Amino acid sequence: MRRIKDLLVSSILILRGFCILVFLFSGMIVIAQSSNYKGVKLVRVDEKHKVDIFINGSFFTSYQFPENIEKPFLFPVNAPDGSVITRGYPIEPRKGERMDHLHHIGIWFNYGNVNGLDFWNNSSAIPADKKDSYGHIVHKTIIRAVSGKKGILEVILNWDDNKGNILLTEKTQYIFSGDRNSRTIDHISTLTASNGPVTIDDSKEGMFAIRVDRAFEMPSNESLIFTDDKGNPTTVKATDNVGVTGMYTSSRGLKGDAVWGTRNDWVILSGVKNNVKITMGLFDNPKNPGYPAYAHARGYGLFSLNNFGQNSYDPKQEKRSYKIENGQSVTLYHRFYVQSGLELTPEKANKIFKEFSKTY
């Protein structure tokens, strides 16, 4: 009898060990499949207030919504070859970077004059006694995070004043796609006036933007001072130009500093990092108000398209004002594109623009 019991116990232990091995082996298969995932994979990391985005198994970017920063953003952003194309400061400072404009983080979307409030320049640098002049964009919920051939992240945000009153409700889709040599983000944002009419007045501070890594700045030996719409100056100090290779090109054929303050279908920025040619582009859409957008493209690394500013770029133009009536909405469509290897030509940029214009 005892022998039978011993045999039964031994059999159970062997079976349990086999099950554990099968479980571990299955886990290894899952991990392997994840690292070799074909397509776009979105991974929610709720405890860290972020969603990680992978393309064909390689990290691309993270949608981040920390409670201590005045807006959500995508950070860091990688080119297909793995090079980081966004500035690290102020979240992950890197040696040799410029430490200016604390509110320039990764890729973001906001504006400098909404019902008189400045959402663009708000950051921890603003003293508490001046915060009432600034707005906060607050992440509220993730509606969906879908993986597949394309990845879709849909979120709800509130544009709040300093007392927590909602001016705008923002429903935004990020549509991520890519292949071996390129990455694309389509950013579709619907802004709804939630508690009364909202007026978006003329400001150069906007709208769909990226702050790029030092390698993609334009070489310069000057210290520059830039002033926001409230007259607050920011000094961008001169630094050495080792590894600084950036150059802007616009759909109008303009180059370098001449691109700033001009209206374009698209603007691209090219440079070299880790001995690899990398080109990124921002694309407007004919459905947007204010199309074609003005380029807020600075040599020190701020790269943006602005659909609502006008007089602030070109004093010869009248001041623009866009009103959203209570309960009404406006939708804006923008595309970010980056490729590694060959430089993005104007001909290909035009092709991307036409495809983007037909898609939405």
N, C-alpha and C positions, 0 to 999 in steps of 0.2 A: 504493500500500500504506500509506504513511504517512498519507494522507488518511483511509483507512478506519479506521486505529487512532485518529486524532484524533476521528473521528466517534463511535467506540465509547466513548472516554474521556468525551467531552462528554455522551453519552447516559447513561452511568453516573452522572456528577456531577449531571445534572438529575434522574435517578430518585432518587438519594440525598437531594437537597434536598427533593424532593416527599415522600419518606418522613418526613423530619424534620419538615416542616410538618404532615403528617398526625398524627404523634406528639404534637407540641406542641398542635395543635388538639384532639386527643383528651384530652390532659391538662387543657386548659381546660374541656372538657365535664365531666370527672370532678370537677374542683374546683367547677364551677357546680352539679352535681348534689348534691355533698356539702353545700354551703352552703344548698341548698334541700331538703334531705332531709326527707321527711315521716315522722314517727314518731320513734322513739328510737334514737340512734346511740351505741354505746360504742366508744371508741377507746383501745386499750392503749398506754401510754407507759412501757414496762418500765424503760427507763434512768432515768426520773424517779420510779419507784415509784408509779405512779398509773394510774387509768383515768378518762378524761374522758367525761362524759355530756352529750349534746346532745339537745334535744327540738325537733323541727320546725326544725332548723338553728341553734337558739340554745343557747348554753352554759347548762347547768343546775347541774352540780356535778362534783366529782372525788372518786373513792374514792382516798384516799392512804394509803400504808403506809411512811413513811420509817423508816429504821433507828434514827434518833436520838430517836424519840418512842415512848412506852410503849404506844401502841395505834393501830390504824387509825381513820380518821374520814373523813367527807365534808366537804370544804372547798374553796373557798367554796361557799355555796348561794345561788342567785339566785331571786328571784320571777319570774313570767312577764313582767313589764314590764322586767326586766333589773336591778332593784335588788338589791344584795347584802343578804341578811337575816341573815347570820352576823357575829359580831364578828371583827375582823381579828387582834387580839392573841391569841397571841404570835407568829403566823406572819407576818402582814402588818399590823402596827399602823397604825391610822388616827388622825388628829388628833381629840382630844376623847374617845377611848375610855377606859373603865376598864381599869386594868392590874392585875387581881387574878386569883386562881384560874388559875394557869398551865396546869392540866389541862383547862380548859374550851375545847375546840377544835371548831368546826363542829358536826356531828351525830355522836354516838358512842353506844356500847352497852357498858356494863360495870357493876361493882358494888363496894361498899365492904367486904364481909366474906365471903370465900370461904375456908373452912378457916382462918379467922383472918387472912388476908392482905387488904390493902386494894389493890384494883385501881383504884378510882375516883380516888384522890388522888395516884397516882404521877405524877411529872414530874421534870424536871431540877432542880426546887427542893428535892427530897429529898436530904439529905446521904448520901454513900456509906455511912457507918457506920450508917444507919438503913434502908437499902434492903431488908434481909432481912425487914422487916415489910410489904413491898409486893409486888404482883404485876405482871407484864407480859403484855399481850396481843400475841402475835407473829403477824404475817401469814406463812403458809406457802406457799400456792399459790392461783392462780386456776383453778378448775375449768372455768368457761366465762364468756364475755362475749358475749352474743347481742344483736344489734340487730334491730329490727322494730317492729311496732305498739306493743309493749311491749319494754323492754330488761331483760334478766336478767343480773345479775352474781352468780356463785356462788363463794364463797371458803372456804378452810379456815384457821382460826386456832388457835393454842394459848394457853391461859391458863397461864403458867409462874410458878413462884416465882423468887426472885432467883438461884438456882443453876441454872436452866434445866430443872428438873423439871416435867413436865406434870401439871397438875391436871385441866383440862378441855380437850377438843377441841371447837371450835366450827365448825359448818358453817352458813354463813349465805347466804341469798338476799336480794339487793336487787332488787326489781321496780319499775322506773321507768316512769311513764306521764304523759301530760299532753295538754293541748289549748291553745288560744289564751290562756286566762285562768287555767289551773290546772296544778299539778304535784303528783304523788303518788309517795311512796316507801313500798312495803310491805317491812318488815324482818322476815324469818322466820329465827330463830336456834335451832338445835338444839345444846344443850350436853350432852356425853357425858363421864361420869367415866372417865378413861383409865387411871389407876393407883391404884385404890382408891376408897373412898367419898368423896364431897365433900359438905360441909355448907355451905349458904348461910344465914347467920344474919342476924338483924334489923339493918338499917342504913338510914338515910335517904339514903345516898349511892348513888343508882341512878336509873334503869337505862337507859332509852331517852331520850336527852337532846339538846338543842340550846342553844348559847349565842348569844343574838341580838345583832344590831346595836344601837347606842345608841338609834336611833329607836324601838325596840320595848320599851325599858325603861319602867318606870312612873316618872313624875315623883316626885322625892324630894329633900328638903333635909337629910337626915340622913346622917351617917357611921355605918355599921353594922359590927358585928363578928359573924362567923359562926364556929362551932367545929365541926370535924369529929369523927368518932367517937373519935379518939385524944386529943381535947382541944386540938388545935392551932388557934389562932385566926387568922382572916383578916379584915383590915379592908377594907371597901368604902367608899372615901371619897366624900363628897358632892361633886357637881359641878353646874354650872348645868344648867337644864332646857330649854335652847333646842333645839327639834326633838325633844324626848322625849315620846312620845305613846302608849305602850303601855297596854293594859288586858286583863286576863285575864277570861274567862268560862268557867264550868264547866257540865257537863251537869246539875248540881244547881241551877243558877241563881245560883251564888255569883259575886262580882265581886272583882277586885283581890287584895289581900293575903289576903282571906278564903278564897281557893282553896287556899292552901298547906296541906298536911297533911290534905286531904279526899279521899274516894274517889269516882271519877268514871268514866263510860264514855269521856269525852273532855274535853279542855280546849283552848280556843282563845285565841289572843293576837292582838289587832288593834292596828294603828298606822298612821301615815302617814309615808311616805318619798318624797322627790322629788315631793311633792304628789299622791301616789297612795295610795289606801287599800289596805292589804295585811293579810290575815288568814292566820295559820298555825294548824294544829291537830295535836295528838297524840291518837291513838285507841288505846284498849285493845281486847282481844278476849276474849269470854267463855270461850274455850278456855284462856286463860292461868291458871297458878296464881296465887292471890291476887287474882283479879278480883273487884271492880273495883279498879284500881291506885290508889295514893296519888299525889297531885300534889306534886311537888317543884318548885314554880313560884315563883321569887323575883322580886321587883320589879326587882332589878338586872340581870336578863337571863338567869338560868339557868332553863330550862324543861324539865321532865322528868316521866316517869311511872315509878313504882316498884312492881313486883309482889311484892317480897319484904320490904320494910320494913313495919312496922306500929307496934310500941311506940315506935319512934324518932320517929314522927309524932304518935301519940296514946298518952300514958303510961297511959291507962285500959285499953288493950288489952294482951293478953298478948304476950310476945316471940315472934316467929315464927321457926321454923327449918325449912328445907326440905332434905331429904337425897336425894342421887342416889347410888344404890348402884353399885358398881364395874361398868362396862360398860353401865349404864343411861343413859337420856337424858331431857331435858325440852326441849320446844319452846315458844318464845314468839313471839307475833305482835303486831307494832305497825305503825301507819300514821302517816306524816307527810304532811300536806297543806298546800299554800299556794296562795292565789289573789290576783290583783291586780284592782283595780277595786272592785266592790261588796263590802261587808263580808259575811263569812260569818255567816249567821244561825244561831241554835240549831236551827231547824227543818231547815235544810240539813245542819248538823253531825250531827243525829240520823239523817238519811237516809244520810249517808256511813258512820256507825257501823253501821247495820243492813246495808248492802251489804258492808262489810268483814267483819262477823260471819258472813255467809253464804258469803263467798268461800273462807274457809279453815276 
